[in-house]
Amino acid sequence: MRLVNGKYVAARRDDGWVKSHVFGRSFRLTCRKDVKDVSQFNLETK
Protein backbone atom coordinates (compact mmCIF):
# COMPACT_ATOMS: atom_id res chain seq x y z
CA MET A 1 0.00 0.00 0.00
CA ARG A 2 1.07 3.52 -0.64
CA LEU A 3 -0.45 6.91 0.03
CA VAL A 4 -1.63 8.81 -3.06
CA ASN A 5 -3.62 12.05 -2.80
CA GLY A 6 -4.54 11.27 0.82
CA LYS A 7 -5.77 7.73 0.03
CA TYR A 8 -4.04 4.35 0.26
CA VAL A 9 -3.79 2.38 -2.98
CA ALA A 10 -2.30 -1.02 -3.77
CA ALA A 11 1.37 -1.00 -4.75
CA ARG A 12 2.27 -2.24 -8.22
CA ARG A 13 3.41 -5.88 -8.44
CA ASP A 14 6.20 -7.22 -10.60
CA ASP A 15 6.04 -11.03 -10.90
CA GLY A 16 4.73 -11.34 -7.32
CA TRP A 17 7.13 -8.75 -5.89
CA VAL A 18 5.80 -5.51 -4.36
CA LYS A 19 8.16 -2.52 -4.33
CA SER A 20 8.24 -0.36 -1.22
CA HIS A 21 9.25 3.25 -1.79
CA VAL A 22 9.47 3.69 1.99
CA PHE A 23 12.03 0.90 2.51
CA GLY A 24 13.61 1.03 -0.95
CA ARG A 25 13.24 -2.74 -1.36
CA SER A 26 10.84 -5.24 -2.89
CA PHE A 27 8.92 -7.83 -0.89
CA ARG A 28 7.11 -11.10 -1.65
CA LEU A 29 5.05 -13.22 0.75
CA THR A 30 4.78 -16.90 -0.13
CA CYS A 31 2.83 -19.68 1.55
CA ARG A 32 3.22 -23.45 1.44
CA LYS A 33 1.93 -26.38 3.48
CA ASP A 34 4.38 -28.48 5.47
CA VAL A 35 4.19 -32.28 5.92
CA LYS A 36 1.61 -31.81 8.69
CA ASP A 37 -0.55 -29.66 6.36
CA VAL A 38 0.21 -26.51 8.37
CA SER A 39 0.68 -23.28 6.42
CA GLN A 40 4.23 -21.94 6.45
CA PHE A 41 4.75 -18.32 5.38
CA ASN A 42 7.99 -16.85 4.06
CA LEU A 43 8.69 -13.13 3.56
CA GLU A 44 11.37 -12.57 0.94
CA THR A 45 13.17 -9.31 0.18
CA LYS A 46 15.32 -8.12 -2.68
Backbone as CSV, one residue per row, in Angstrom:
resi,resn,N_x,N_y,N_z,CA_x,CA_y,CA_z,C_x,C_y,C_z
1,MET,0.843,-1.171,0.000,0.000,0.000,0.000,0.889,1.236,0.000
2,ARG,0.373,2.241,-0.665,1.073,3.521,-0.639,0.051,4.634,-0.621
3,LEU,0.443,5.772,-0.123,-0.453,6.911,0.028,-0.384,7.785,-1.215
4,VAL,-1.534,7.980,-1.862,-1.631,8.809,-3.063,-2.816,9.748,-2.888
5,ASN,-2.555,11.041,-2.933,-3.621,12.049,-2.796,-4.486,11.824,-1.548
6,GLY,-3.841,11.454,-0.443,-4.542,11.270,0.823,-5.263,9.943,0.961
7,LYS,-5.126,9.043,-0.030,-5.770,7.730,0.031,-4.729,6.639,-0.188
8,TYR,-4.946,5.485,0.449,-4.044,4.353,0.259,-4.484,3.540,-0.949
9,VAL,-3.529,3.207,-1.802,-3.794,2.382,-2.980,-2.802,1.220,-2.989
10,ALA,-3.171,0.149,-3.686,-2.295,-1.023,-3.766,-1.027,-0.685,-4.537
11,ALA,0.093,-1.195,-4.066,1.372,-1.001,-4.751,1.411,-1.892,-5.985
12,ARG,2.136,-1.466,-6.983,2.271,-2.238,-8.216,3.097,-3.494,-7.970
13,ARG,2.695,-4.615,-8.584,3.411,-5.880,-8.436,4.214,-6.174,-9.692
14,ASP,5.355,-6.794,-9.489,6.199,-7.219,-10.600,6.547,-8.688,-10.375
15,ASP,5.816,-9.583,-11.026,6.037,-11.027,-10.899,5.932,-11.483,-9.438
16,GLY,4.946,-10.963,-8.711,4.728,-11.343,-7.323,5.458,-10.472,-6.316
17,TRP,6.365,-9.629,-6.769,7.128,-8.746,-5.892,6.429,-7.389,-5.800
18,VAL,6.386,-6.819,-4.581,5.797,-5.507,-4.356,6.911,-4.569,-3.912
19,LYS,7.093,-3.465,-4.648,8.165,-2.524,-4.327,7.691,-1.528,-3.275
20,SER,8.517,-1.338,-2.260,8.244,-0.356,-1.215,9.126,0.861,-1.438
21,HIS,8.486,2.010,-1.654,9.253,3.253,-1.793,9.748,3.730,-0.431
22,VAL,9.070,3.314,0.633,9.470,3.693,1.989,10.771,2.991,2.375
23,PHE,10.866,1.672,2.115,12.033,0.895,2.506,13.065,0.763,1.393
24,GLY,12.681,1.128,0.166,13.610,1.033,-0.952,13.952,-0.395,-1.329
25,ARG,13.034,-1.325,-1.058,13.239,-2.738,-1.365,11.946,-3.313,-1.911
26,SER,12.029,-4.524,-2.432,10.844,-5.244,-2.891,10.600,-6.430,-1.967
27,PHE,9.309,-6.775,-1.798,8.917,-7.835,-0.885,7.978,-8.806,-1.587
28,ARG,8.028,-10.080,-1.152,7.111,-11.097,-1.651,6.790,-12.043,-0.499
29,LEU,5.500,-12.293,-0.282,5.052,-13.217,0.749,4.574,-14.491,0.067
30,THR,5.179,-15.617,0.439,4.782,-16.898,-0.129,4.264,-17.802,0.982
31,CYS,3.419,-18.750,0.597,2.830,-19.678,1.554,2.906,-21.088,0.982
32,ARG,3.233,-22.044,1.847,3.215,-23.451,1.439,2.816,-24.275,2.653
33,LYS,2.333,-25.467,2.396,1.934,-26.381,3.478,3.100,-27.310,3.796
34,ASP,3.329,-27.547,5.082,4.383,-28.483,5.467,3.822,-29.905,5.481
35,VAL,4.609,-30.865,5.934,4.194,-32.276,5.918,2.993,-32.542,6.824
36,LYS,2.767,-31.669,7.801,1.614,-31.814,8.695,0.416,-30.996,8.212
37,ASP,0.503,-30.466,6.983,-0.550,-29.660,6.355,-0.790,-28.334,7.082
38,VAL,0.262,-27.804,7.697,0.209,-26.510,8.367,0.832,-25.468,7.433
39,SER,0.171,-24.338,7.297,0.676,-23.284,6.420,1.962,-22.685,6.977
40,GLN,2.956,-22.555,6.106,4.233,-21.937,6.452,4.413,-20.723,5.546
41,PHE,4.620,-19.557,6.136,4.753,-18.323,5.381,6.226,-17.885,5.340
42,ASN,6.622,-17.320,4.229,7.987,-16.851,4.059,7.957,-15.458,3.434
43,LEU,8.582,-14.496,4.098,8.688,-13.134,3.564,10.073,-12.970,2.950
44,GLU,10.106,-12.733,1.646,11.373,-12.569,0.938,11.577,-11.093,0.617
45,THR,12.831,-10.684,0.557,13.171,-9.307,0.177,14.249,-9.329,-0.889
46,LYS,14.241,-8.291,-1.712,15.325,-8.122,-2.675,15.536,-6.658,-2.931
